[in-house]
Amino acid sequence: MKPISPARSTLSSVATKKKKGGRVTPKGGHPQPSRIQRSDDDSVESSSRYTPPIPGYKKQSPQWMLYLLFGLLGFGVIVIFFYYLGFVPGGRSNWYLAVGLASLLGGLYTATKYH
């Protein structure tokens, strides 16, 4: 009979080990709620909070808001355009770009609030 080398005996014992353990969480997924609520049952409340619908008159923006929106956008574009053409008084200052950009951003903000 041939003697078994020590390296071979350790490898064969590791390879034949069986895994122990198994499932950690119980089978079946998430636990179900204790009682099931049906939408056709009138006795079950869906929520304790009530959010009333927004009235129609509050969804409409005033007329001046539309003029403000296009006024700010137009003013910002004109100021930046004239800055790059060199038609601004007092030389080319970065304040003209800041005013033009602020006007454009104000117009965009007004556009997001317009209904």
C-alpha positions as CSV (number, residue, x, y, z in Angstrom):
1,M,0.0,0.0,0.0
2,K,1.2,3.5,-0.9
3,P,1.4,6.1,1.9
4,I,-0.7,9.2,1.6
5,S,1.1,12.5,1.6
6,P,0.0,15.0,4.3
7,A,-0.9,17.7,1.8
8,R,-3.2,15.4,-0.1
9,S,-5.0,14.2,3.0
10,T,-5.8,17.8,4.1
11,L,-7.2,18.7,0.7
12,S,-9.4,15.7,0.4
13,S,-10.8,16.3,3.9
14,V,-11.7,19.9,3.1
15,A,-13.3,19.1,-0.2
16,T,-15.6,16.4,1.3
17,K,-16.9,18.6,4.1
18,K,-20.6,19.3,3.9
19,K,-22.0,22.7,4.5
20,K,-24.0,23.3,7.7
21,G,-26.8,25.8,8.1
22,G,-29.4,26.8,5.8
23,R,-32.1,29.5,5.5
24,V,-31.7,32.3,8.0
25,T,-35.1,34.0,7.4
26,P,-38.3,32.1,7.6
27,K,-39.7,30.8,4.3
28,G,-42.5,32.9,2.8
29,G,-41.1,36.4,2.5
30,H,-42.5,39.4,4.4
31,P,-45.1,38.9,7.1
32,Q,-48.6,39.6,6.0
33,P,-50.7,42.2,7.9
34,S,-53.0,40.9,10.6
35,R,-56.2,42.0,8.8
36,I,-56.8,42.6,5.2
37,Q,-58.6,45.9,4.2
38,R,-60.9,45.8,1.3
39,S,-61.8,48.9,-0.7
40,D,-65.5,48.0,-1.0
41,D,-65.9,47.8,2.8
42,D,-67.4,51.0,4.1
43,S,-66.5,50.4,7.7
44,V,-62.8,50.5,7.1
45,E,-61.2,54.0,6.9
46,S,-58.5,54.4,4.3
47,S,-56.7,57.2,6.1
48,S,-57.2,59.4,9.1
49,R,-56.0,62.5,7.2
50,Y,-58.2,64.4,4.7
51,T,-56.7,66.6,2.0
52,P,-59.4,68.7,0.3
53,P,-59.0,69.2,-3.4
54,I,-57.6,72.6,-4.5
55,P,-60.3,74.9,-5.7
56,G,-60.3,76.0,-9.3
57,Y,-59.9,79.7,-8.6
58,K,-56.7,79.1,-6.8
59,K,-55.1,77.2,-9.7
60,Q,-55.2,80.2,-12.0
61,S,-52.3,82.7,-11.9
62,P,-53.0,86.4,-12.1
63,Q,-52.7,88.0,-15.6
64,W,-49.7,90.2,-14.6
65,M,-47.6,87.0,-13.9
66,L,-47.5,86.2,-17.6
67,Y,-46.2,89.7,-18.4
68,L,-43.6,89.5,-15.6
69,L,-42.5,86.1,-17.0
70,F,-41.9,87.3,-20.5
71,G,-40.6,90.7,-19.3
72,L,-37.9,89.1,-17.2
73,L,-36.9,86.6,-19.8
74,G,-36.7,89.2,-22.6
75,F,-34.8,91.7,-20.4
76,G,-32.2,89.1,-19.5
77,V,-31.7,88.1,-23.1
78,I,-31.4,91.7,-24.2
79,V,-28.9,92.7,-21.5
80,I,-26.7,89.7,-22.2
81,F,-26.9,90.2,-26.0
82,F,-26.0,93.9,-25.7
83,Y,-23.1,93.0,-23.4
84,Y,-21.5,90.8,-26.0
85,L,-22.1,93.3,-28.7
86,G,-20.4,96.0,-26.5
87,F,-23.5,98.4,-26.5
88,V,-23.6,98.7,-22.7
89,P,-22.8,102.0,-21.0
90,G,-19.8,102.3,-18.7
91,G,-17.7,99.6,-20.3
92,R,-17.8,95.9,-20.2
93,S,-18.5,95.0,-16.5
94,N,-19.4,91.6,-15.2
95,W,-22.3,93.2,-13.4
96,Y,-24.2,93.3,-16.7
97,L,-23.9,89.6,-17.0
98,A,-25.0,89.1,-13.4
99,V,-28.1,91.2,-13.9
100,G,-28.9,89.5,-17.2
101,L,-28.5,86.0,-15.7
102,A,-30.5,87.0,-12.6
103,S,-33.3,88.2,-14.8
104,L,-33.3,85.0,-16.8
105,L,-33.4,82.9,-13.7
106,G,-36.2,85.1,-12.3
107,G,-38.2,84.5,-15.5
108,L,-37.6,80.7,-15.3
109,Y,-38.7,80.7,-11.6
110,T,-41.8,82.6,-12.5
111,A,-42.5,80.1,-15.4
112,T,-42.5,77.2,-12.9
113,K,-45.1,79.0,-10.7
114,Y,-47.4,79.9,-13.5
115,H,-50.7,78.0,-13.8
